[in-house]
Amino acid sequence: MPIKSRIRTVPHYPKQGIMFRDITTLLKDAVGFRVMVNDLVNHYTGMKIDKVAGIEARGFIIGAALAYQLGVGFVPIRKKGKLPAETVGQEYELEYGTDKIEIHVDAIGRGEKILLVDDLIATGGTAEAAVKLIETMGGKIVECAFVIDLPDLGGRKRLEKLRHKVFALSEFEGN
């Protein structure tokens, strides 16, 4: 069963011309959700991974399930001001301005092998910020995993230019 068939496309959201790829339809489907997680587990079984880091918010859902199945810890990467203890952060560019993501200062140890997970890679700005944040902490990126890749927007190439491997379960053309 291809998971791509379980992902809803919402035209013109959040603005005109955007085709929003919505994984909530995949997540609510028990079989689809299980296939998605199992496909990721099968890809990463046997790789040396110490922790899975998931980007807020849908990366939490996917990353936590994957970390559980792999028997490793989970690290949430959150938007600025959402974590309760001391954090380290990384700013990144948005279409109009900047934003910041953070993790706890004790979340990743030097030399730990980290699998970065999110639902979708588009332009790659948030994922690049997450990679830089993990590397600042001393973590080593094993790979960057996504349910959806939008190759026309260049995020995969952006991460690969930084010499990081990218894996995606599905691709959608366009934006």
BALOBA-1460 file (C-alpha; in Angstrom, 3 decimals):
// residues 175
<rec num="1" residu="m" x="0.000" y="0.000" z="0.000"/>
<rec num="2" residu="p" x="1.667" y="3.250" z="-1.045"/>
<rec num="3" residu="i" x="1.379" y="5.837" z="1.726"/>
<rec num="4" residu="k" x="1.188" y="8.588" z="-0.889"/>
<rec num="5" residu="s" x="-2.400" y="7.527" z="-1.578"/>
<rec num="6" residu="r" x="-3.233" y="8.249" z="2.075"/>
<rec num="7" residu="i" x="-1.939" y="11.871" z="2.009"/>
<rec num="8" residu="r" x="-4.512" y="14.590" z="1.352"/>
<rec num="9" residu="t" x="-3.764" y="17.558" z="-0.905"/>
<rec num="10" residu="v" x="-5.438" y="20.821" z="0.116"/>
<rec num="11" residu="p" x="-5.336" y="23.328" z="-2.770"/>
<rec num="12" residu="h" x="-4.530" y="26.984" z="-2.082"/>
<rec num="13" residu="y" x="-3.572" y="26.551" z="1.576"/>
<rec num="14" residu="p" x="-2.186" y="28.527" z="3.352"/>
<rec num="15" residu="k" x="-2.243" y="30.859" z="0.353"/>
<rec num="16" residu="q" x="-3.207" y="30.912" z="-3.306"/>
<rec num="17" residu="g" x="-1.124" y="28.599" z="-5.487"/>
<rec num="18" residu="i" x="0.136" y="26.342" z="-2.683"/>
<rec num="19" residu="m" x="-0.808" y="22.659" z="-2.716"/>
<rec num="20" residu="f" x="-0.646" y="21.720" z="0.980"/>
<rec num="21" residu="r" x="0.285" y="18.070" z="1.594"/>
<rec num="22" residu="d" x="-1.639" y="17.050" z="4.707"/>
<rec num="23" residu="i" x="-0.469" y="13.926" z="6.555"/>
<rec num="24" residu="t" x="-3.335" y="13.982" z="9.084"/>
<rec num="25" residu="t" x="-5.250" y="11.656" z="6.744"/>
<rec num="26" residu="l" x="-2.289" y="9.252" z="6.841"/>
<rec num="27" residu="l" x="-2.009" y="9.507" z="10.624"/>
<rec num="28" residu="k" x="-5.702" y="8.767" z="11.245"/>
<rec num="29" residu="d" x="-5.555" y="5.663" z="9.035"/>
<rec num="30" residu="a" x="-4.388" y="2.783" z="11.279"/>
<rec num="31" residu="v" x="-2.982" y="0.776" z="8.378"/>
<rec num="32" residu="g" x="-1.382" y="3.798" z="6.702"/>
<rec num="33" residu="f" x="0.204" y="4.975" z="9.953"/>
<rec num="34" residu="r" x="1.584" y="1.508" z="10.651"/>
<rec num="35" residu="v" x="2.962" y="1.161" z="7.100"/>
<rec num="36" residu="m" x="4.631" y="4.600" z="7.358"/>
<rec num="37" residu="v" x="6.313" y="3.779" z="10.678"/>
<rec num="38" residu="n" x="7.283" y="0.263" z="9.571"/>
<rec num="39" residu="d" x="8.799" y="1.561" z="6.321"/>
<rec num="40" residu="l" x="10.945" y="3.987" z="8.316"/>
<rec num="41" residu="v" x="11.883" y="1.329" z="10.897"/>
<rec num="42" residu="n" x="12.873" y="-1.080" z="8.118"/>
<rec num="43" residu="h" x="15.051" y="1.593" z="6.501"/>
<rec num="44" residu="y" x="16.876" y="2.423" z="9.759"/>
<rec num="45" residu="t" x="17.115" y="-0.981" z="11.422"/>
<rec num="46" residu="g" x="20.764" y="-1.937" z="11.682"/>
<rec num="47" residu="m" x="22.051" y="1.649" z="11.518"/>
<rec num="48" residu="k" x="23.827" y="3.025" z="14.558"/>
<rec num="49" residu="i" x="21.409" y="5.651" z="15.915"/>
<rec num="50" residu="d" x="21.496" y="6.997" z="19.464"/>
<rec num="51" residu="k" x="18.495" y="9.342" z="19.274"/>
<rec num="52" residu="v" x="15.778" y="10.494" z="16.929"/>
<rec num="53" residu="a" x="15.229" y="14.268" z="16.795"/>
<rec num="54" residu="g" x="11.801" y="15.377" z="15.598"/>
<rec num="55" residu="i" x="10.911" y="18.865" z="14.381"/>
<rec num="56" residu="e" x="7.768" y="20.469" z="15.817"/>
<rec num="57" residu="a" x="4.994" y="19.468" z="15.376"/>
<rec num="58" residu="r" x="4.341" y="16.566" z="13.018"/>
<rec num="59" residu="g" x="7.959" y="15.462" z="13.333"/>
<rec num="60" residu="f" x="7.130" y="14.692" z="16.980"/>
<rec num="61" residu="i" x="4.457" y="12.174" z="16.003"/>
<rec num="62" residu="i" x="6.582" y="10.387" z="13.432"/>
<rec num="63" residu="g" x="9.860" y="10.691" z="15.312"/>
<rec num="64" residu="a" x="8.509" y="9.450" z="18.645"/>
<rec num="65" residu="a" x="6.926" y="6.369" z="17.045"/>
<rec num="66" residu="l" x="10.149" y="5.677" z="15.146"/>
<rec num="67" residu="a" x="12.364" y="6.166" z="18.229"/>
<rec num="68" residu="y" x="10.150" y="3.797" z="20.217"/>
<rec num="69" residu="q" x="10.378" y="1.097" z="17.549"/>
<rec num="70" residu="l" x="14.141" y="1.542" z="17.177"/>
<rec num="71" residu="g" x="14.627" y="1.451" z="20.963"/>
<rec num="72" residu="v" x="16.340" y="4.839" z="21.147"/>
<rec num="73" residu="g" x="15.620" y="8.183" z="22.796"/>
<rec num="74" residu="f" x="13.616" y="11.023" z="21.316"/>
<rec num="75" residu="v" x="14.591" y="14.722" z="21.241"/>
<rec num="76" residu="p" x="11.961" y="17.371" z="20.479"/>
<rec num="77" residu="i" x="13.084" y="20.351" z="18.408"/>
<rec num="78" residu="r" x="10.659" y="23.121" z="19.308"/>
<rec num="79" residu="k" x="9.795" y="26.644" z="18.326"/>
<rec num="80" residu="k" x="11.310" y="29.389" z="20.464"/>
<rec num="81" residu="g" x="10.053" y="29.637" z="24.026"/>
<rec num="82" residu="k" x="8.279" y="26.266" z="24.236"/>
<rec num="83" residu="l" x="10.824" y="24.231" z="26.209"/>
<rec num="84" residu="p" x="10.911" y="24.631" z="30.015"/>
<rec num="85" residu="a" x="14.620" y="24.209" z="30.818"/>
<rec num="86" residu="e" x="17.775" y="25.857" z="29.461"/>
<rec num="87" residu="t" x="17.943" y="25.746" z="25.662"/>
<rec num="88" residu="v" x="20.200" y="26.416" z="22.726"/>
<rec num="89" residu="g" x="18.662" y="27.812" z="19.554"/>
<rec num="90" residu="q" x="19.157" y="28.373" z="15.853"/>
<rec num="91" residu="e" x="17.542" y="31.116" z="13.784"/>
<rec num="92" residu="y" x="16.429" y="30.528" z="10.209"/>
<rec num="93" residu="e" x="14.944" y="32.556" z="7.378"/>
<rec num="94" residu="l" x="11.250" y="32.639" z="6.587"/>
<rec num="95" residu="e" x="9.607" y="34.150" z="3.547"/>
<rec num="96" residu="y" x="9.088" y="37.347" z="5.558"/>
<rec num="97" residu="g" x="11.503" y="37.521" z="8.490"/>
<rec num="98" residu="t" x="13.103" y="34.920" z="10.731"/>
<rec num="99" residu="d" x="12.105" y="32.296" z="13.278"/>
<rec num="100" residu="k" x="14.013" y="30.223" z="15.796"/>
<rec num="101" residu="i" x="14.027" y="26.594" z="16.895"/>
<rec num="102" residu="e" x="15.458" y="25.295" z="20.170"/>
<rec num="103" residu="i" x="16.437" y="22.143" z="22.037"/>
<rec num="104" residu="h" x="17.414" y="21.587" z="25.648"/>
<rec num="105" residu="v" x="21.144" y="22.018" z="26.309"/>
<rec num="106" residu="d" x="21.334" y="18.472" z="27.696"/>
<rec num="107" residu="a" x="19.365" y="16.800" z="24.875"/>
<rec num="108" residu="i" x="22.279" y="15.624" z="22.745"/>
<rec num="109" residu="g" x="25.713" y="14.500" z="23.833"/>
<rec num="110" residu="r" x="28.901" y="15.073" z="21.886"/>
<rec num="111" residu="g" x="29.351" y="12.379" z="19.246"/>
<rec num="112" residu="e" x="25.824" y="10.971" z="19.512"/>
<rec num="113" residu="k" x="24.390" y="9.733" z="16.232"/>
<rec num="114" residu="i" x="21.136" y="11.539" z="15.475"/>
<rec num="115" residu="l" x="18.387" y="10.772" z="12.976"/>
<rec num="116" residu="l" x="16.497" y="13.978" z="12.102"/>
<rec num="117" residu="v" x="12.804" y="13.460" z="11.268"/>
<rec num="118" residu="d" x="9.980" y="15.651" z="9.991"/>
<rec num="119" residu="d" x="6.850" y="15.131" z="7.958"/>
<rec num="120" residu="l" x="7.898" y="17.156" z="4.924"/>
<rec num="121" residu="i" x="10.921" y="18.724" z="3.254"/>
<rec num="122" residu="a" x="10.108" y="21.757" z="1.096"/>
<rec num="123" residu="t" x="12.669" y="24.577" z="0.895"/>
<rec num="124" residu="g" x="14.703" y="22.993" z="3.690"/>
<rec num="125" residu="g" x="15.099" y="26.075" z="5.880"/>
<rec num="126" residu="t" x="13.788" y="24.527" z="9.076"/>
<rec num="127" residu="a" x="15.596" y="21.241" z="8.465"/>
<rec num="128" residu="e" x="18.863" y="23.078" z="7.802"/>
<rec num="129" residu="a" x="18.436" y="25.009" z="11.062"/>
<rec num="130" residu="a" x="17.773" y="21.737" z="12.898"/>
<rec num="131" residu="v" x="20.911" y="20.171" z="11.378"/>
<rec num="132" residu="k" x="23.013" y="23.162" z="12.469"/>
<rec num="133" residu="l" x="21.491" y="23.036" z="15.948"/>
<rec num="134" residu="i" x="22.262" y="19.332" z="16.344"/>
<rec num="135" residu="e" x="25.809" y="19.842" z="15.077"/>
<rec num="136" residu="t" x="26.299" y="22.777" z="17.476"/>
<rec num="137" residu="m" x="25.450" y="20.353" z="20.281"/>
<rec num="138" residu="g" x="28.105" y="17.943" z="19.021"/>
<rec num="139" residu="g" x="25.666" y="15.476" z="17.479"/>
<rec num="140" residu="k" x="26.414" y="13.660" z="14.232"/>
<rec num="141" residu="i" x="23.578" y="13.493" z="11.708"/>
<rec num="142" residu="v" x="23.029" y="9.928" z="10.470"/>
<rec num="143" residu="e" x="20.382" y="10.992" z="7.959"/>
<rec num="144" residu="c" x="17.439" y="13.355" z="7.527"/>
<rec num="145" residu="a" x="14.145" y="11.477" z="7.098"/>
<rec num="146" residu="f" x="10.843" y="12.775" z="5.776"/>
<rec num="147" residu="v" x="7.500" y="11.297" z="4.857"/>
<rec num="148" residu="i" x="7.159" y="13.742" z="1.939"/>
<rec num="149" residu="d" x="9.735" y="15.393" z="-0.307"/>
<rec num="150" residu="l" x="8.743" y="18.325" z="-2.513"/>
<rec num="151" residu="p" x="11.802" y="18.127" z="-4.819"/>
<rec num="152" residu="d" x="10.836" y="21.162" z="-6.903"/>
<rec num="153" residu="l" x="11.381" y="23.398" z="-3.844"/>
<rec num="154" residu="g" x="15.014" y="22.314" z="-3.378"/>
<rec num="155" residu="g" x="15.135" y="21.269" z="0.285"/>
<rec num="156" residu="r" x="16.723" y="17.884" z="-0.382"/>
<rec num="157" residu="k" x="19.474" y="19.493" z="-2.490"/>
<rec num="158" residu="r" x="20.019" y="22.118" z="0.210"/>
<rec num="159" residu="l" x="20.684" y="19.411" z="2.817"/>
<rec num="160" residu="e" x="22.763" y="17.341" z="0.412"/>
<rec num="161" residu="k" x="24.958" y="20.410" z="-0.274"/>
<rec num="162" residu="l" x="25.705" y="20.331" z="3.455"/>
<rec num="163" residu="r" x="26.756" y="16.681" z="2.932"/>
<rec num="164" residu="h" x="23.759" y="15.141" z="4.664"/>
<rec num="165" residu="k" x="21.888" y="12.105" z="3.409"/>
<rec num="166" residu="v" x="18.160" y="12.541" z="2.841"/>
<rec num="167" residu="f" x="15.529" y="9.819" z="2.787"/>
<rec num="168" residu="a" x="11.844" y="10.334" z="1.944"/>
<rec num="169" residu="l" x="9.000" y="7.850" z="1.725"/>
<rec num="170" residu="s" x="7.177" y="9.779" z="-1.010"/>
<rec num="171" residu="e" x="7.528" y="12.690" z="-3.434"/>
<rec num="172" residu="f" x="5.043" y="15.191" z="-4.757"/>
<rec num="173" residu="e" x="5.817" y="17.399" z="-7.739"/>
<rec num="174" residu="g" x="5.143" y="21.149" z="-7.534"/>
<rec num="175" residu="n" x="4.737" y="23.182" z="-4.363"/>
